[in-house]
């Protein structure tokens, strides 16, 4: 993801996309954390747009949803 600060428009859009995917699957943060291996509080900050996901994090999240990074980032 391009460089951005917490709360940047790009991070907020990513957070909205992550939230939409999570809710579509009816997954809790706890479930997504267990499924992805990422920390629950980190996922919360991502969804709130307060954390910037590095490429590795994007890959982990995409795979958790059965997506490619391109599919994960669609619309972001």
C-alpha positions as CSV (number, residue, x, y, z in Angstrom):
1,X,0.0,0.0,0.0
2,X,1.2,3.5,-0.7
3,X,2.7,5.3,2.2
4,X,0.0,6.8,4.5
5,X,-0.6,7.9,8.0
6,X,-3.0,6.4,10.5
7,X,-6.5,7.7,9.5
8,X,-5.4,8.5,6.0
9,X,-8.1,8.2,3.3
10,X,-6.4,5.2,1.8
11,X,-6.2,3.4,5.2
12,X,-9.8,4.3,5.8
13,X,-10.9,2.8,2.5
14,X,-8.9,-0.3,3.2
15,X,-10.5,-0.6,6.6
16,X,-14.0,-0.3,5.0
17,X,-13.2,-3.0,2.5
18,X,-11.8,-5.3,5.3
19,X,-14.9,-4.7,7.4
20,X,-17.3,-5.4,4.5
21,X,-15.5,-8.7,3.7
22,X,-15.5,-9.7,7.4
23,X,-19.2,-8.9,7.8
24,X,-20.1,-10.6,4.5
25,X,-18.6,-13.8,5.9
26,X,-20.2,-13.1,9.3
27,X,-16.8,-13.4,10.9
28,X,-16.0,-11.8,14.3
29,X,-12.6,-10.2,14.9
30,X,-11.8,-13.2,17.0
31,X,-12.5,-15.7,14.2
32,X,-10.5,-13.6,11.6
33,X,-7.6,-13.4,14.0
34,X,-7.6,-17.1,14.6
35,X,-8.1,-17.8,10.8
36,X,-5.3,-15.4,9.7
37,X,-2.9,-15.6,12.6
38,X,-3.0,-11.8,13.0
39,X,-3.6,-10.2,16.3
40,X,-7.2,-9.2,17.0
41,X,-6.4,-5.7,18.1
42,X,-4.3,-5.2,15.0
43,X,-7.3,-6.2,12.9
44,X,-9.5,-3.8,14.7
45,X,-7.0,-1.0,14.1
46,X,-6.8,-1.9,10.4
47,X,-10.6,-1.9,10.0
48,X,-10.8,1.5,11.8
49,X,-8.2,2.9,9.3
50,X,-5.7,3.5,12.2
51,X,-3.1,1.0,11.0
52,X,-1.5,0.7,7.6
53,X,-1.3,-2.8,6.2
54,X,2.1,-3.8,4.7
55,X,2.2,-6.0,1.6
56,X,2.7,-9.2,3.8
57,X,-0.4,-8.3,5.9
58,X,-2.4,-7.7,2.7
59,X,-1.4,-11.1,1.5
60,X,-2.3,-12.9,4.7
61,X,-5.7,-11.2,4.8
62,X,-6.4,-11.9,1.2
63,X,-5.6,-15.6,1.6
64,X,-7.8,-15.7,4.7
65,X,-10.7,-14.7,2.6
66,X,-9.7,-16.9,-0.4
67,X,-8.7,-13.9,-2.5
68,X,-5.7,-12.5,-4.3
69,X,-4.3,-9.2,-3.2
70,X,-5.7,-7.6,-6.3
71,X,-9.2,-8.9,-5.4
72,X,-8.8,-7.7,-1.8
73,X,-7.8,-4.3,-2.9
74,X,-10.6,-3.9,-5.5
75,X,-12.3,-0.6,-4.9
76,X,-9.8,0.6,-2.4
